[in-house]
Amino acid sequence: MDHLLIEKLTTPEELSGLLNLALQGLKRLRDNNWTFSYGDFLPALKRAGLPAS
């Protein structure tokens, strides 16, 4: 367990990267008529044997 995870994830560089990911997701959502898509994520979860929800 990383006790410094919050500090590591809240640096200006990490926050900028998270904002960029969120904006990419917003664009994809808007382009898909506001319908969520999972891309390769859901099949990867299934292959790993992890629950999708």
C-alpha positions in Angstrom: 0.0 0.0 0.0 1.4 3.4 -1.1 0.8 5.9 1.7 1.9 8.7 -0.6 -0.4 7.9 -3.4 -2.6 11.0 -3.0 0.4 13.2 -2.9 1.8 11.6 -6.1 -1.5 11.8 -7.9 -2.1 15.5 -7.1 1.0 17.0 -8.5 0.5 19.6 -11.2 1.8 17.2 -13.8 -0.5 14.4 -12.8 -3.5 16.7 -12.5 -2.8 18.0 -16.0 -2.7 14.5 -17.4 -5.9 13.5 -15.7 -7.6 16.6 -17.1 -6.4 15.7 -20.6 -7.8 12.2 -20.2 -11.1 13.6 -19.0 -11.3 15.9 -21.9 -10.5 13.1 -24.4 -13.3 11.1 -22.7 -15.7 14.0 -23.0 -15.0 14.3 -26.7 -15.5 10.6 -27.3 -18.7 10.7 -25.3 -20.0 13.7 -27.4 -18.9 12.0 -30.6 -20.8 8.9 -29.7 -24.1 10.8 -29.2 -23.6 10.8 -25.4 -23.4 7.0 -25.3 -20.7 5.4 -23.2 -18.2 3.1 -24.9 -15.6 0.8 -23.4 -13.2 0.3 -26.3 -10.7 -2.4 -25.4 -11.2 -2.0 -21.7 -14.2 -4.4 -21.2 -12.8 -7.3 -23.2 -9.5 -6.9 -21.3 -11.3 -7.2 -18.0 -13.1 -10.3 -19.2 -9.8 -11.9 -20.4 -8.3 -11.1 -17.0 -11.3 -12.8 -15.3 -12.3 -9.6 -13.5 -15.9 -8.5 -13.1 -17.0 -5.7 -15.5 -19.0 -3.8 -12.8 
